[in-house]
């Protein structure tokens, strides 16, 4: 809400804090819980998505899921690499940019993180506007 009102830095700080609290209180995020349930463990899921990328190097979903696993297991440089690759294939995806912002913040790249977060908010706002216009 703050970011949509133009208060990007405060909105970003709220986003980072919320992500940290979510991990602390809820453990595994819902998407990773689902992946873990399907594959039996995060390690097996990681192996699966690694293999998917070997078979289909441009698979954005596999890149993002690996990045989410790396982010959760605090392997930030690896998460950054996968998210940059995913962003290259899907530059207008706000979720990828938001995840990248979180990783960049963890790596101490605050200005880049804030820029990615601002772009994610703008892309999300534009996406919602398009949906409203279609209704």
Rosetta blueprint (number, residue, H / E / L):
1 X L
2 X L
3 X H
4 X H
5 X H
6 X L
7 X L
8 X H
9 X H
10 X H
11 X H
12 X H
13 X H
14 X H
15 X H
16 X H
17 X H
18 X H
19 X H
20 X H
21 X H
22 X H
23 X H
24 X H
25 X H
26 X H
27 X L
28 X L
29 X L
30 X H
31 X H
32 X H
33 X H
34 X H
35 X H
36 X H
37 X H
38 X H
39 X H
40 X L
41 X L
42 X H
43 X H
44 X H
45 X H
46 X H
47 X H
48 X H
49 X H
50 X H
51 X H
52 X H
53 X H
54 X H
55 X H
56 X L
57 X L
58 X L
59 X L
60 X H
61 X H
62 X H
63 X H
64 X H
65 X H
66 X H
67 X H
68 X H
69 X H
70 X H
71 X H
72 X H
73 X L
74 X L
75 X L
76 X H
77 X H
78 X H
79 X H
80 X H
81 X H
82 X H
83 X H
84 X H
85 X H
86 X H
87 X H
88 X H
89 X H
90 X L
91 X L
92 X L
93 X L
94 X H
95 X H
96 X H
97 X H
98 X H
99 X H
100 X H
101 X H
102 X H
103 X H
104 X H
105 X H
106 X H
107 X L
108 X L
109 X L
110 X H
111 X H
112 X H
113 X H
114 X H
115 X H
116 X H
117 X H
118 X H
119 X H
120 X H
121 X H
122 X H
123 X H
124 X H
125 X H
126 X H
127 X H
128 X H
129 X H
130 X H
131 X H
132 X H
133 X H
134 X H
135 X L
